[in-house]
């Protein structure tokens, strides 16, 4: 599963999701994912800043698993 598939699943769950690459940031944090609302809860926000898209995806999947959620179910 890739980041776009996870973002599609999140949108189906009522979440807002942003996946961003920012070349103006330092190399260690050029990629960012922010997810809010939906199944995470009305006032819940998850954000991770990482050096790669894969690291962002892994952080997001870990967060979802800790919350008892999975796009693989």
mmCIF file of the N, C-alpha and C atoms, coordinates in Angstrom:
data_MODEL
# 
_entry.id   MODEL 
# 
loop_
_atom_site.group_PDB 
_atom_site.id 
_atom_site.type_symbol 
_atom_site.label_atom_id 
_atom_site.label_alt_id 
_atom_site.label_comp_id 
_atom_site.label_asym_id 
_atom_site.label_entity_id 
_atom_site.label_seq_id 
_atom_site.pdbx_PDB_ins_code 
_atom_site.Cartn_x 
_atom_site.Cartn_y 
_atom_site.Cartn_z 
_atom_site.occupancy 
_atom_site.B_iso_or_equiv 
_atom_site.pdbx_formal_charge 
_atom_site.auth_seq_id 
_atom_site.auth_comp_id 
_atom_site.auth_asym_id 
_atom_site.auth_atom_id 
_atom_site.pdbx_PDB_model_num 
ATOM 1   N N  . UNK A 1 1  ? 0.862   -1.178 0.000  1.00 0.00 ? 1  UNK A N  1 
ATOM 2   C CA . UNK A 1 1  ? 0.000   0.000  0.000  1.00 0.00 ? 1  UNK A CA 1 
ATOM 3   C C  . UNK A 1 1  ? 0.902   1.233  0.000  1.00 0.00 ? 1  UNK A C  1 
ATOM 4   N N  . UNK A 1 2  ? 0.549   2.206  -0.828 1.00 0.00 ? 2  UNK A N  1 
ATOM 5   C CA . UNK A 1 2  ? 1.350   3.432  -0.876 1.00 0.00 ? 2  UNK A CA 1 
ATOM 6   C C  . UNK A 1 2  ? 0.585   4.586  -0.228 1.00 0.00 ? 2  UNK A C  1 
ATOM 7   N N  . UNK A 1 3  ? 1.244   5.715  -0.151 1.00 0.00 ? 3  UNK A N  1 
ATOM 8   C CA . UNK A 1 3  ? 0.675   6.877  0.548  1.00 0.00 ? 3  UNK A CA 1 
ATOM 9   C C  . UNK A 1 3  ? -0.642  7.324  -0.086 1.00 0.00 ? 3  UNK A C  1 
ATOM 10  N N  . UNK A 1 4  ? -0.768  7.256  -1.398 1.00 0.00 ? 4  UNK A N  1 
ATOM 11  C CA . UNK A 1 4  ? -2.008  7.685  -2.048 1.00 0.00 ? 4  UNK A CA 1 
ATOM 12  C C  . UNK A 1 4  ? -3.169  6.762  -1.699 1.00 0.00 ? 4  UNK A C  1 
ATOM 13  N N  . UNK A 1 5  ? -2.903  5.476  -1.612 1.00 0.00 ? 5  UNK A N  1 
ATOM 14  C CA . UNK A 1 5  ? -3.952  4.538  -1.213 1.00 0.00 ? 5  UNK A CA 1 
ATOM 15  C C  . UNK A 1 5  ? -4.398  4.794  0.227  1.00 0.00 ? 5  UNK A C  1 
ATOM 16  N N  . UNK A 1 6  ? -3.437  5.082  1.112  1.00 0.00 ? 6  UNK A N  1 
ATOM 17  C CA . UNK A 1 6  ? -3.767  5.384  2.508  1.00 0.00 ? 6  UNK A CA 1 
ATOM 18  C C  . UNK A 1 6  ? -4.556  6.683  2.586  1.00 0.00 ? 6  UNK A C  1 
ATOM 19  N N  . UNK A 1 7  ? -4.156  7.693  1.820  1.00 0.00 ? 7  UNK A N  1 
ATOM 20  C CA . UNK A 1 7  ? -4.883  8.963  1.836  1.00 0.00 ? 7  UNK A CA 1 
ATOM 21  C C  . UNK A 1 7  ? -6.304  8.769  1.305  1.00 0.00 ? 7  UNK A C  1 
ATOM 22  N N  . UNK A 1 8  ? -6.476  7.937  0.298  1.00 0.00 ? 8  UNK A N  1 
ATOM 23  C CA . UNK A 1 8  ? -7.805  7.646  -0.215 1.00 0.00 ? 8  UNK A CA 1 
ATOM 24  C C  . UNK A 1 8  ? -8.648  6.969  0.866  1.00 0.00 ? 8  UNK A C  1 
ATOM 25  N N  . UNK A 1 9  ? -8.061  6.009  1.560  1.00 0.00 ? 9  UNK A N  1 
ATOM 26  C CA . UNK A 1 9  ? -8.768  5.328  2.651  1.00 0.00 ? 9  UNK A CA 1 
ATOM 27  C C  . UNK A 1 9  ? -9.144  6.329  3.742  1.00 0.00 ? 9  UNK A C  1 
ATOM 28  N N  . UNK A 1 10 ? -8.203  7.220  4.091  1.00 0.00 ? 10 UNK A N  1 
ATOM 29  C CA . UNK A 1 10 ? -8.485  8.234  5.115  1.00 0.00 ? 10 UNK A CA 1 
ATOM 30  C C  . UNK A 1 10 ? -9.651  9.124  4.701  1.00 0.00 ? 10 UNK A C  1 
ATOM 31  N N  . UNK A 1 11 ? -9.689  9.522  3.443  1.00 0.00 ? 11 UNK A N  1 
ATOM 32  C CA . UNK A 1 11 ? -10.791 10.374 2.986  1.00 0.00 ? 11 UNK A CA 1 
ATOM 33  C C  . UNK A 1 11 ? -12.120 9.630  3.073  1.00 0.00 ? 11 UNK A C  1 
ATOM 34  N N  . UNK A 1 12 ? -12.110 8.336  2.797  1.00 0.00 ? 12 UNK A N  1 
ATOM 35  C CA . UNK A 1 12 ? -13.322 7.523  2.928  1.00 0.00 ? 12 UNK A CA 1 
ATOM 36  C C  . UNK A 1 12 ? -13.772 7.434  4.390  1.00 0.00 ? 12 UNK A C  1 
ATOM 37  N N  . UNK A 1 13 ? -12.828 7.628  5.317  1.00 0.00 ? 13 UNK A N  1 
ATOM 38  C CA . UNK A 1 13 ? -13.119 7.577  6.747  1.00 0.00 ? 13 UNK A CA 1 
ATOM 39  C C  . UNK A 1 13 ? -13.465 8.964  7.302  1.00 0.00 ? 13 UNK A C  1 
ATOM 40  N N  . UNK A 1 14 ? -13.597 9.950  6.415  1.00 0.00 ? 14 UNK A N  1 
ATOM 41  C CA . UNK A 1 14 ? -13.991 11.288 6.817  1.00 0.00 ? 14 UNK A CA 1 
ATOM 42  C C  . UNK A 1 14 ? -12.856 12.186 7.264  1.00 0.00 ? 14 UNK A C  1 
ATOM 43  N N  . UNK A 1 15 ? -11.621 11.756 7.049  1.00 0.00 ? 15 UNK A N  1 
ATOM 44  C CA . UNK A 1 15 ? -10.449 12.548 7.457  1.00 0.00 ? 15 UNK A CA 1 
ATOM 45  C C  . UNK A 1 15 ? -10.033 13.529 6.366  1.00 0.00 ? 15 UNK A C  1 
ATOM 46  N N  . UNK A 1 16 ? -9.372  14.588 6.788  1.00 0.00 ? 16 UNK A N  1 
ATOM 47  C CA . UNK A 1 16 ? -8.669  15.484 5.871  1.00 0.00 ? 16 UNK A CA 1 
ATOM 48  C C  . UNK A 1 16 ? -7.202  15.071 5.927  1.00 0.00 ? 16 UNK A C  1 
ATOM 49  N N  . UNK A 1 17 ? -6.552  14.954 4.773  1.00 0.00 ? 17 UNK A N  1 
ATOM 50  C CA . UNK A 1 17 ? -5.161  14.515 4.736  1.00 0.00 ? 17 UNK A CA 1 
ATOM 51  C C  . UNK A 1 17 ? -4.367  15.367 3.750  1.00 0.00 ? 17 UNK A C  1 
ATOM 52  N N  . UNK A 1 18 ? -3.152  15.724 4.170  1.00 0.00 ? 18 UNK A N  1 
ATOM 53  C CA . UNK A 1 18 ? -2.241  16.493 3.326  1.00 0.00 ? 18 UNK A CA 1 
ATOM 54  C C  . UNK A 1 18 ? -0.901  15.766 3.303  1.00 0.00 ? 18 UNK A C  1 
ATOM 55  N N  . UNK A 1 19 ? -0.362  15.568 2.112  1.00 0.00 ? 19 UNK A N  1 
ATOM 56  C CA . UNK A 1 19 ? 0.963   14.988 1.925  1.00 0.00 ? 19 UNK A CA 1 
ATOM 57  C C  . UNK A 1 19 ? 1.758   16.022 1.151  1.00 0.00 ? 19 UNK A C  1 
ATOM 58  N N  . UNK A 1 20 ? 2.857   16.486 1.721  1.00 0.00 ? 20 UNK A N  1 
ATOM 59  C CA . UNK A 1 20 ? 3.559   17.629 1.128  1.00 0.00 ? 20 UNK A CA 1 
ATOM 60  C C  . UNK A 1 20 ? 5.059   17.388 1.039  1.00 0.00 ? 20 UNK A C  1 
ATOM 61  N N  . UNK A 1 21 ? 5.639   17.805 -0.078 1.00 0.00 ? 21 UNK A N  1 
ATOM 62  C CA . UNK A 1 21 ? 7.083   17.846 -0.253 1.00 0.00 ? 21 UNK A CA 1 
ATOM 63  C C  . UNK A 1 21 ? 7.472   19.313 -0.336 1.00 0.00 ? 21 UNK A C  1 
ATOM 64  N N  . UNK A 1 22 ? 8.444   19.720 0.466  1.00 0.00 ? 22 UNK A N  1 
ATOM 65  C CA . UNK A 1 22 ? 8.817   21.132 0.538  1.00 0.00 ? 22 UNK A CA 1 
ATOM 66  C C  . UNK A 1 22 ? 10.328  21.281 0.395  1.00 0.00 ? 22 UNK A C  1 
ATOM 67  N N  . UNK A 1 23 ? 10.767  21.649 -0.791 1.00 0.00 ? 23 UNK A N  1 
ATOM 68  C CA . UNK A 1 23 ? 12.181  21.802 -1.079 1.00 0.00 ? 23 UNK A CA 1 
ATOM 69  C C  . UNK A 1 23 ? 12.862  22.940 -0.341 1.00 0.00 ? 23 UNK A C  1 
ATOM 70  N N  . UNK A 1 24 ? 12.087  23.834 0.255  1.00 0.00 ? 24 UNK A N  1 
ATOM 71  C CA . UNK A 1 24 ? 12.676  24.945 1.001  1.00 0.00 ? 24 UNK A CA 1 
ATOM 72  C C  . UNK A 1 24 ? 13.028  24.566 2.433  1.00 0.00 ? 24 UNK A C  1 
ATOM 73  N N  . UNK A 1 25 ? 12.582  23.411 2.889  1.00 0.00 ? 25 UNK A N  1 
ATOM 74  C CA . UNK A 1 25 ? 12.871  22.964 4.249  1.00 0.00 ? 25 UNK A CA 1 
ATOM 75  C C  . UNK A 1 25 ? 14.205  22.235 4.289  1.00 0.00 ? 25 UNK A C  1 
ATOM 76  N N  . UNK A 1 26 ? 14.699  21.998 5.479  1.00 0.00 ? 26 UNK A N  1 
ATOM 77  C CA . UNK A 1 26 ? 15.962  21.276 5.641  1.00 0.00 ? 26 UNK A CA 1 
ATOM 78  C C  . UNK A 1 26 ? 15.810  19.840 5.152  1.00 0.00 ? 26 UNK A C  1 
ATOM 79  N N  . UNK A 1 27 ? 16.894  19.230 4.681  1.00 0.00 ? 27 UNK A N  1 
ATOM 80  C CA . UNK A 1 27 ? 16.813  17.887 4.111  1.00 0.00 ? 27 UNK A CA 1 
ATOM 81  C C  . UNK A 1 27 ? 16.191  16.833 5.040  1.00 0.00 ? 27 UNK A C  1 
ATOM 82  N N  . UNK A 1 28 ? 16.330  16.961 6.348  1.00 0.00 ? 28 UNK A N  1 
ATOM 83  C CA . UNK A 1 28 ? 15.800  15.971 7.271  1.00 0.00 ? 28 UNK A CA 1 
ATOM 84  C C  . UNK A 1 28 ? 14.302  16.027 7.471  1.00 0.00 ? 28 UNK A C  1 
ATOM 85  N N  . UNK A 1 29 ? 13.652  17.079 6.958  1.00 0.00 ? 29 UNK A N  1 
ATOM 86  C CA . UNK A 1 29 ? 12.205  17.228 7.182  1.00 0.00 ? 29 UNK A CA 1 
ATOM 87  C C  . UNK A 1 29 ? 11.479  17.739 5.944  1.00 0.00 ? 29 UNK A C  1 
ATOM 88  N N  . UNK A 1 30 ? 11.910  17.329 4.787  1.00 0.00 ? 30 UNK A N  1 
ATOM 89  C CA . UNK A 1 30 ? 11.301  17.837 3.542  1.00 0.00 ? 30 UNK A CA 1 
ATOM 90  C C  . UNK A 1 30 ? 9.922   17.274 3.250  1.00 0.00 ? 30 UNK A C  1 
ATOM 91  N N  . UNK A 1 31 ? 9.553   16.184 3.871  1.00 0.00 ? 31 UNK A N  1 
ATOM 92  C CA . UNK A 1 31 ? 8.262   15.548 3.623  1.00 0.00 ? 31 UNK A CA 1 
ATOM 93  C C  . UNK A 1 31 ? 7.385   15.661 4.854  1.00 0.00 ? 31 UNK A C  1 
ATOM 94  N N  . UNK A 1 32 ? 6.084   15.875 4.639  1.00 0.00 ? 32 UNK A N  1 
ATOM 95  C CA . UNK A 1 32 ? 5.166   16.058 5.755  1.00 0.00 ? 32 UNK A CA 1 
ATOM 96  C C  . UNK A 1 32 ? 3.818   15.425 5.438  1.00 0.00 ? 32 UNK A C  1 
ATOM 97  N N  . UNK A 1 33 ? 3.215   14.832 6.458  1.00 0.00 ? 33 UNK A N  1 
ATOM 98  C CA . UNK A 1 33 ? 1.845   14.329 6.384  1.00 0.00 ? 33 UNK A CA 1 
ATOM 99  C C  . UNK A 1 33 ? 1.086   14.914 7.562  1.00 0.00 ? 33 UNK A C  1 
ATOM 100 N N  . UNK A 1 34 ? -0.114  15.437 7.280  1.00 0.00 ? 34 UNK A N  1 
ATOM 101 C CA . UNK A 1 34 ? -1.020  15.913 8.321  1.00 0.00 ? 34 UNK A CA 1 
ATOM 102 C C  . UNK A 1 34 ? -2.368  15.247 8.071  1.00 0.00 ? 34 UNK A C  1 
ATOM 103 N N  . UNK A 1 35 ? -2.950  14.673 9.125  1.00 0.00 ? 35 UNK A N  1 
ATOM 104 C CA . UNK A 1 35 ? -4.265  14.047 9.040  1.00 0.00 ? 35 UNK A CA 1 
ATOM 105 C C  . UNK A 1 35 ? -5.095  14.538 10.206 1.00 0.00 ? 35 UNK A C  1 
ATOM 106 N N  . UNK A 1 36 ? -6.343  14.896 9.930  1.00 0.00 ? 36 UNK A N  1 
ATOM 107 C CA . UNK A 1 36 ? -7.207  15.370 11.010 1.00 0.00 ? 36 UNK A CA 1 
ATOM 108 C C  . UNK A 1 36 ? -8.638  14.898 10.802 1.00 0.00 ? 36 UNK A C  1 
ATOM 109 N N  . UNK A 1 37 ? -9.389  14.903 11.904 1.00 0.00 ? 37 UNK A N  1 
ATOM 110 C CA . UNK A 1 37 ? -10.817 14.624 11.859 1.00 0.00 ? 37 UNK A CA 1 
ATOM 111 C C  . UNK A 1 37 ? -11.175 13.193 11.540 1.00 0.00 ? 37 UNK A C  1 
ATOM 112 N N  . UNK A 1 38 ? -12.404 13.035 11.097 1.00 0.00 ? 38 UNK A N  1 
ATOM 113 C CA . UNK A 1 38 ? -12.916 11.718 10.720 1.00 0.00 ? 38 UNK A CA 1 
ATOM 114 C C  . UNK A 1 38 ? -12.783 10.707 11.838 1.00 0.00 ? 38 UNK A C  1 
ATOM 115 N N  . UNK A 1 39 ? -12.301 9.521  11.494 1.00 0.00 ? 39 UNK A N  1 
ATOM 116 C CA . UNK A 1 39 ? -12.171 8.440  12.476 1.00 0.00 ? 39 UNK A CA 1 
ATOM 117 C C  . UNK A 1 39 ? -11.143 8.747  13.559 1.00 0.00 ? 39 UNK A C  1 
ATOM 118 N N  . UNK A 1 40 ? -10.294 9.737  13.335 1.00 0.00 ? 40 UNK A N  1 
ATOM 119 C CA . UNK A 1 40 ? -9.315  10.108 14.362 1.00 0.00 ? 40 UNK A CA 1 
ATOM 120 C C  . UNK A 1 40 ? -9.956  10.918 15.484 1.00 0.00 ? 40 UNK A C  1 
ATOM 121 N N  . UNK A 1 41 ? -11.115 11.480 15.222 1.00 0.00 ? 41 UNK A N  1 
ATOM 122 C CA . UNK A 1 41 ? -11.806 12.307 16.204 1.00 0.00 ? 41 UNK A CA 1 
ATOM 123 C C  . UNK A 1 41 ? -11.846 13.750 15.726 1.00 0.00 ? 41 UNK A C  1 
ATOM 124 N N  . UNK A 1 42 ? -12.904 14.432 16.102 1.00 0.00 ? 42 UNK A N  1 
ATOM 125 C CA . UNK A 1 42 ? -13.150 15.790 15.616 1.00 0.00 ? 42 UNK A CA 1 
ATOM 126 C C  . UNK A 1 42 ? -11.976 16.741 15.859 1.00 0.00 ? 42 UNK A C  1 
ATOM 127 N N  . UNK A 1 43 ? -11.384 16.681 17.042 1.00 0.00 ? 43 UNK A N  1 
ATOM 128 C CA . UNK A 1 43 ? -10.310 17.608 17.397 1.00 0.00 ? 43 UNK A CA 1 
ATOM 129 C C  . UNK A 1 43 ? -8.921  16.979 17.328 1.00 0.00 ? 43 UNK A C  1 
ATOM 130 N N  . UNK A 1 44 ? -8.809  15.829 16.706 1.00 0.00 ? 44 UNK A N  1 
ATOM 131 C CA . UNK A 1 44 ? -7.533  15.117 16.640 1.00 0.00 ? 44 UNK A CA 1 
ATOM 132 C C  . UNK A 1 44 ? -6.757  15.508 15.381 1.00 0.00 ? 44 UNK A C  1 
ATOM 133 N N  . UNK A 1 45 ? -5.454  15.714 15.570 1.00 0.00 ? 45 UNK A N  1 
ATOM 134 C CA . UNK A 1 45 ? -4.565  16.025 14.444 1.00 0.00 ? 45 UNK A CA 1 
ATOM 135 C C  . UNK A 1 45 ? -3.302  15.193 14.580 1.00 0.00 ? 45 UNK A C  1 
ATOM 136 N N  . UNK A 1 46 ? -2.903  14.552 13.487 1.00 0.00 ? 46 UNK A N  1 
ATOM 137 C CA . UNK A 1 46 ? -1.633  13.831 13.430 1.00 0.00 ? 46 UNK A CA 1 
ATOM 138 C C  . UNK A 1 46 ? -0.749  14.532 12.410 1.00 0.00 ? 46 UNK A C  1 
ATOM 139 N N  . UNK A 1 47 ? 0.517   14.741 12.784 1.00 0.00 ? 47 UNK A N  1 
ATOM 140 C CA . UNK A 1 47 ? 1.473   15.352 11.862 1.00 0.00 ? 47 UNK A CA 1 
ATOM 141 C C  . UNK A 1 47 ? 2.824   14.679 12.046 1.00 0.00 ? 47 UNK A C  1 
ATOM 142 N N  . UNK A 1 48 ? 3.480   14.443 10.925 1.00 0.00 ? 48 UNK A N  1 
ATOM 143 C CA . UNK A 1 48 ? 4.853   13.947 10.976 1.00 0.00 ? 48 UNK A CA 1 
ATOM 144 C C  . UNK A 1 48 ? 5.667   14.642 9.889  1.00 0.00 ? 48 UNK A C  1 
ATOM 145 N N  . UNK A 1 49 ? 6.896   14.963 10.212 1.00 0.00 ? 49 UNK A N  1 
ATOM 146 C CA . UNK A 1 49 ? 7.856   15.568 9.281  1.00 0.00 ? 49 UNK A CA 1 
ATOM 147 C C  . UNK A 1 49 ? 9.038   14.614 9.187  1.00 0.00 ? 49 UNK A C  1 
ATOM 148 N N  . UNK A 1 50 ? 9.348   14.157 7.976  1.00 0.00 ? 50 UNK A N  1 
ATOM 149 C CA . UNK A 1 50 ? 10.371  13.140 7.804  1.00 0.00 ? 50 UNK A CA 1 
ATOM 150 C C  . UNK A 1 50 ? 11.222  13.411 6.568  1.00 0.00 ? 50 UNK A C  1 
ATOM 151 N N  . UNK A 1 51 ? 12.357  12.702 6.456  1.00 0.00 ? 51 UNK A N  1 
ATOM 152 C CA . UNK A 1 51 ? 13.231  12.910 5.299  1.00 0.00 ? 51 UNK A CA 1 
ATOM 153 C C  . UNK A 1 51 ? 12.770  12.208 4.029  1.00 0.00 ? 51 UNK A C  1 
ATOM 154 N N  . UNK A 1 52 ? 11.776  11.297 4.138  1.00 0.00 ? 52 UNK A N  1 
ATOM 155 C CA . UNK A 1 52 ? 11.345  10.568 2.945  1.00 0.00 ? 52 UNK A CA 1 
ATOM 156 C C  . UNK A 1 52 ? 9.845   10.275 2.995  1.00 0.00 ? 52 UNK A C  1 
ATOM 157 N N  . UNK A 1 53 ? 9.244   10.054 1.824  1.00 0.00 ? 53 UNK A N  1 
ATOM 158 C CA . UNK A 1 53 ? 7.829   9.682  1.789  1.00 0.00 ? 53 UNK A CA 1 
ATOM 159 C C  . UNK A 1 53 ? 7.568   8.373  2.534  1.00 0.00 ? 53 UNK A C  1 
ATOM 160 N N  . UNK A 1 54 ? 8.488   7.415  2.398  1.00 0.00 ? 54 UNK A N  1 
ATOM 161 C CA . UNK A 1 54 ? 8.310   6.125  3.071  1.00 0.00 ? 54 UNK A CA 1 
ATOM 162 C C  . UNK A 1 54 ? 8.305   6.276  4.584  1.00 0.00 ? 54 UNK A C  1 
ATOM 163 N N  . UNK A 1 55 ? 9.150   7.154  5.114  1.00 0.00 ? 55 UNK A N  1 
ATOM 164 C CA . UNK A 1 55 ? 9.183   7.390  6.558  1.00 0.00 ? 55 UNK A CA 1 
ATOM 165 C C  . UNK A 1 55 ? 7.881   8.036  7.028  1.00 0.00 ? 55 UNK A C  1 
ATOM 166 N N  . UNK A 1 56 ? 7.340   8.949  6.241  1.00 0.00 ? 56 UNK A N  1 
ATOM 167 C CA . UNK A 1 56 ? 6.039   9.558  6.569  1.00 0.00 ? 56 UNK A CA 1 
ATOM 168 C C  . UNK A 1 56 ? 4.950   8.502  6.598  1.00 0.00 ? 56 UNK A C  1 
ATOM 169 N N  . UNK A 1 57 ? 4.928   7.640  5.597  1.00 0.00 ? 57 UNK A N  1 
ATOM 170 C CA . UNK A 1 57 ? 3.923   6.592  5.519  1.00 0.00 ? 57 UNK A CA 1 
ATOM 171 C C  . UNK A 1 57 ? 4.025   5.665  6.725  1.00 0.00 ? 57 UNK A C  1 
ATOM 172 N N  . UNK A 1 58 ? 5.243   5.278  7.094  1.00 0.00 ? 58 UNK A N  1 
ATOM 173 C CA . UNK A 1 58 ? 5.410   4.381  8.225  1.00 0.00 ? 58 UNK A CA 1 
ATOM 174 C C  . UNK A 1 58 ? 4.941   5.019  9.524  1.00 0.00 ? 58 UNK A C  1 
ATOM 175 N N  . UNK A 1 59 ? 5.275   6.292  9.739  1.00 0.00 ? 59 UNK A N  1 
ATOM 176 C CA . UNK A 1 59 ? 4.791   7.000  10.931 1.00 0.00 ? 59 UNK A CA 1 
ATOM 177 C C  . UNK A 1 59 ? 3.270   7.040  10.961 1.00 0.00 ? 59 UNK A C  1 
ATOM 178 N N  . UNK A 1 60 ? 2.661   7.312  9.820  1.00 0.00 ? 60 UNK A N  1 
ATOM 179 C CA . UNK A 1 60 ? 1.202   7.378  9.745  1.00 0.00 ? 60 UNK A CA 1 
ATOM 180 C C  . UNK A 1 60 ? 0.577   6.020  10.037 1.00 0.00 ? 60 UNK A C  1 
ATOM 181 N N  . UNK A 1 61 ? 1.113   4.968  9.439  1.00 0.00 ? 61 UNK A N  1 
ATOM 182 C CA . UNK A 1 61 ? 0.581   3.624  9.688  1.00 0.00 ? 61 UNK A CA 1 
ATOM 183 C C  . UNK A 1 61 ? 0.738   3.226  11.151 1.00 0.00 ? 61 UNK A C  1 
ATOM 184 N N  . UNK A 1 62 ? 1.882   3.582  11.752 1.00 0.00 ? 62 UNK A N  1 
ATOM 185 C CA . UNK A 1 62 ? 2.104   3.303  13.177 1.00 0.00 ? 62 UNK A CA 1 
ATOM 186 C C  . UNK A 1 62 ? 1.080   4.043  14.036 1.00 0.00 ? 62 UNK A C  1 
ATOM 187 N N  . UNK A 1 63 ? 0.801   5.292  13.689 1.00 0.00 ? 63 UNK A N  1 
ATOM 188 C CA . UNK A 1 63 ? -0.178  6.083  14.441 1.00 0.00 ? 63 UNK A CA 1 
ATOM 189 C C  . UNK A 1 63 ? -1.573  5.471  14.314 1.00 0.00 ? 63 UNK A C  1 
ATOM 190 N N  . UNK A 1 64 ? -1.944  5.089  13.113 1.00 0.00 ? 64 UNK A N  1 
ATOM 191 C CA . UNK A 1 64 ? -3.254  4.478  12.906 1.00 0.00 ? 64 UNK A CA 1 
ATOM 192 C C  . UNK A 1 64 ? -3.375  3.182  13.700 1.00 0.00 ? 64 UNK A C  1 
ATOM 193 N N  . UNK A 1 65 ? -2.328  2.367  13.667 1.00 0.00 ? 65 UNK A N  1 
ATOM 194 C CA . UNK A 1 65 ? -2.352  1.109  14.412 1.00 0.00 ? 65 UNK A CA 1 
ATOM 195 C C  . UNK A 1 65 ? -2.498  1.353  15.908 1.00 0.00 ? 65 UNK A C  1 
ATOM 196 N N  . UNK A 1 66 ? -1.780  2.349  16.430 1.00 0.00 ? 66 UNK A N  1 
ATOM 197 C CA . UNK A 1 66 ? -1.879  2.676  17.857 1.00 0.00 ? 66 UNK A CA 1 
ATOM 198 C C  . UNK A 1 66 ? -3.291  3.145  18.231 1.00 0.00 ? 66 UNK A C  1 
ATOM 199 N N  . UNK A 1 67 ? -4.007  3.727  17.258 1.00 0.00 ? 67 UNK A N  1 
ATOM 200 C CA . UNK A 1 67 ? -5.374  4.198  17.482 1.00 0.00 ? 67 UNK A CA 1 
ATOM 201 C C  . UNK A 1 67 ? -6.404  3.090  17.207 1.00 0.00 ? 67 UNK A C  1 
ATOM 202 N N  . UNK A 1 68 ? -5.921  1.888  16.868 1.00 0.00 ? 68 UNK A N  1 
ATOM 203 C CA . UNK A 1 68 ? -6.825  0.782  16.587 1.00 0.00 ? 68 UNK A CA 1 
ATOM 204 C C  . UNK A 1 68 ? -7.459  0.837  15.215 1.00 0.00 ? 68 UNK A C  1 
ATOM 205 N N  . UNK A 1 69 ? -6.810  1.547  14.295 1.00 0.00 ? 69 UNK A N  1 
ATOM 206 C CA . UNK A 1 69 ? -7.323  1.709  12.928 1.00 0.00 ? 69 UNK A CA 1 
ATOM 207 C C  . UNK A 1 69 ? -6.361  1.103  11.934 1.00 0.00 ? 69 UNK A C  1 
ATOM 208 N N  . UNK A 1 70 ? -6.889  0.622  10.812 1.00 0.00 ? 70 UNK A N  1 
ATOM 209 C CA . UNK A 1 70 ? -6.011  0.070  9.789  1.00 0.00 ? 70 UNK A CA 1 
ATOM 210 C C  . UNK A 1 70 ? -6.667  0.139  8.420  1.00 0.00 ? 70 UNK A C  1 
ATOM 211 N N  . UNK A 1 71 ? -5.939  0.638  7.423  1.00 0.00 ? 71 UNK A N  1 
ATOM 212 C CA . UNK A 1 71 ? -6.465  0.618  6.058  1.00 0.00 ? 71 UNK A CA 1 
ATOM 213 C C  . UNK A 1 71 ? -6.413  -0.780 5.449  1.00 0.00 ? 71 UNK A C  1 
ATOM 214 N N  . UNK A 1 72 ? -5.829  -1.731 6.158  1.00 0.00 ? 72 UNK A N  1 
ATOM 215 C CA . UNK A 1 72 ? -5.675  -3.094 5.642  1.00 0.00 ? 72 UNK A CA 1 
ATOM 216 C C  . UNK A 1 72 ? -6.824  -4.020 6.047  1.00 0.00 ? 72 UNK A C  1 
ATOM 217 N N  . UNK A 1 73 ? -7.723  -3.527 6.900  1.00 0.00 ? 73 UNK A N  1 
ATOM 218 C CA . UNK A 1 73 ? -8.814  -4.383 7.405  1.00 0.00 ? 73 UNK A CA 1 
ATOM 219 C C  . UNK A 1 73 ? -9.866  -4.636 6.354  1.00 0.00 ? 73 UNK A C  1 
# 
